[in-house]
């Protein structure tokens, strides 16, 4: 399963990079986003003055992919991850910690262009569909 990060979905909607081609070539059952990403995307749209079209596009995308909940398994993985990275002096952002915990909990691959941050997460499989 491929779990899309916020930036990957944004590139898809803006037609940047090769994200759209890769996403459209991947069966919907193999694509998901973390609930935290859905939150980030909806918040970004809510901040726009005229967001109706973009909101409709996002909801259409969300209707055909899986939204992974931030459940107890994700919370456990995220908590351990945060503690480990802080001990190493290499923390990542709080939302990114929750996203990584969610992806680790389901054993999926995170699709992101934010490789610098997420590469600090041990065991997290990463792909960049932009290039």
N, C-alpha and C positions, 0 to 999 in steps of 0.2 A: 504494500500500500504506500502511496505517495501522499504526504501531508504538506499542503501548501502554506508557506509563510505569508505574512501580510504583504511583503514587497512583491512576491511572485504574483499574487492576485492583482495587485496594482499594475504591474507590468502587463498582465493579460488584458486588463481593461484599457490601458493606454496603447496597446499594440506594440510594446517595446520588446526588443530582443526576439528570441525564438520561443518565448513562453506560450503564445497562443497555439503555434503549430504543435508543440509537444503536448500541451494540455488536450487539444482536440484529437490527438492521435492516441490518447490514453483512455481506456474504457472507464466510464464514470464510477464503476464499482471499485476501481483501484485508486480513486482520488478522494481525499478528505481534507478537512481543515479542523484545527482545534477550535473549541468554543471561544478561547481567548482571541484567536484570530478573527472570528466572526464579530466579536465585541470591538476589536480595533478597527475593523473595516466599517462597521455601522457607526461607530463614533466619528470616524473621519468623514463619512457622508453627512452625518447629522450637523457637522460644523459648516457645511456648504450652504450657501443661501438658496440656490436652486438645485436641489439634489434629487428631485423626483425621478428623473430618468436613470441616474446612476444607482439610486436605491432599488429601482425595479430590476436593473441589470444584475445587481448583487443578489437580490432575492431569487432571481431566476437561476443563477449559478448555484446558490445554496440549495435549491430544490432538487438538483440532480446529483449532488455529491453528499458524502457523509460528513456530519458535524460530530467530531469526537468530544465527548463531555470531559470536563475537568472533574473526574471522580476520585475516589479514594486511592486507587492505584496510581493515578497521575499525581495526586498530592504527595504520596509517599516518595515517588521518584523525584519530584521537583524539590521536596524538602531535603532529601539526601544530597541531591545535586548542588543545591545552593550551599549547604554546609561544606561539602567537599571543595567547591570552587573558592569559597571565602577562606578556607584554611590555606589554600594554595596562593591566595592573594590574586586570583584571577576571576572575580565574579563577572556574571553577565547581567543584563538588565532584568528587572523583576518579571516583566511579561514574557521575555525570552526564556527565563527559567521555567515558567509555567508551560509554555509551548513545548520546550524540550522535554519536560517531565511527561507531558501527554504523549508525545511521539515515542519516547522510550517505553512507556507503559504498554503501548500496543505493538511495539517492535517494528515500527514503520521507518520510512526514509523521509527526512525533512527536505523539502524543496525550497531553497532560499538563495539569495545572492549575498546574504550576510554571513559569509563563510568565516570571516575573521572572528566574529563573536561565537558562533555556534561550533566552530572547530575546537573550542576549549572544552566541549562536553564529551567526556569519555564514552565511547560506545555508540554515539549518535551518528547514524548513517546520513550523509548529506549529498544532495545533487543541486546543481545550479542549471536551471533550464533557460537562463537568459542568453547565454552565448552559444 
